[in-house]
Amino acid sequence: MALARARGEIQAELQAAVAECAREVAEQARADCPVKSGRLRESIGSEVRIDEVTGVIEARVYADAPYAAAVELGSGRRAPRPFLFPALETQGLDLPRRLSRVAR
């Protein structure tokens, strides 16, 4: 019983660390995205879920404006203006440190 409780507490702490990191990536992406109307910036978000069977924690940072991929990756008419990947590079690198704090 105590082992199951400890596992649940650790899983909750890990999920919170992943969620915090995902939120920070989304915040950085919102700060860095090009703004014309604000729609792209407002479409950036994050979510975290845990698979109840496997215990795998999955985070997703997204921009769901219809033209988000064209801005991030470029198109035939426009050069790329990445905002998601650079945010992941700068903020996401902190995740291993956060997870190691939970493991201590």
C-alpha positions in Angstrom: 0.0 0.0 0.0 2.8 2.5 0.9 4.6 1.6 -2.3 1.6 2.3 -4.4 1.1 5.6 -2.6 4.7 6.5 -3.2 4.5 5.6 -6.8 1.4 7.8 -7.2 3.1 10.7 -5.5 6.2 10.4 -7.7 4.1 10.1 -10.8 2.1 13.3 -9.8 5.4 15.2 -9.2 6.8 14.0 -12.6 3.6 15.0 -14.3 3.7 18.5 -12.6 7.3 19.0 -13.7 6.5 18.0 -17.3 3.4 20.3 -17.3 5.4 23.2 -16.0 8.0 22.7 -18.6 5.4 22.5 -21.4 3.7 25.7 -20.1 7.1 27.5 -20.2 7.7 26.3 -23.8 4.3 27.6 -24.8 4.9 30.9 -23.1 8.2 31.3 -24.8 6.7 30.4 -28.2 3.9 33.0 -27.6 6.6 35.6 -26.8 8.6 34.7 -29.9 5.9 34.2 -32.5 5.4 36.8 -35.2 2.3 38.9 -34.6 0.0 40.3 -37.2 -3.4 39.8 -35.8 -2.6 37.9 -32.6 -4.5 34.8 -33.7 -1.4 32.7 -34.0 -0.1 33.8 -30.6 -3.5 33.0 -29.1 -3.6 29.6 -30.7 -0.4 28.4 -28.8 -1.1 26.1 -25.9 0.1 23.1 -24.0 -1.4 19.9 -22.6 -0.1 17.0 -20.6 -1.7 13.6 -20.2 -0.7 10.4 -18.5 -1.5 7.0 -20.0 -3.2 5.2 -17.1 -2.1 1.8 -18.3 1.6 2.4 -19.0 2.2 5.5 -16.8 3.8 7.3 -19.7 3.6 11.1 -19.4 3.1 12.9 -22.6 3.3 16.7 -23.2 2.2 18.5 -26.3 2.9 22.1 -27.1 0.9 23.3 -30.1 -0.2 26.2 -32.3 -3.5 25.3 -33.9 -4.0 28.4 -36.1 -4.5 27.1 -39.7 -1.3 28.8 -40.9 1.0 27.9 -37.9 3.0 25.3 -39.9 3.5 27.7 -42.8 4.9 30.4 -40.4 7.1 27.9 -38.5 8.4 26.0 -41.5 7.9 28.5 -44.3 6.0 28.2 -47.5 6.6 28.7 -51.2 6.0 32.4 -50.7 7.5 33.1 -47.3 10.7 32.2 -45.4 10.3 30.3 -42.1 9.8 32.3 -39.0 10.2 29.5 -36.3 8.8 30.1 -32.9 7.9 26.6 -31.6 11.1 24.8 -32.2 13.4 27.6 -30.7 11.1 27.7 -27.6 11.5 24.0 -27.2 15.3 24.3 -27.6 15.6 27.0 -24.9 12.9 26.0 -22.4 12.7 22.3 -23.0 16.3 21.7 -22.2 15.4 22.3 -18.6 13.2 19.2 -18.3 15.9 16.7 -17.4 17.1 18.8 -14.5 13.5 19.2 -13.3 12.9 15.4 -13.5 16.1 14.7 -11.7 15.0 16.9 -8.8 11.9 14.7 -8.5 13.9 11.5 -8.5 16.0 12.6 -5.5 
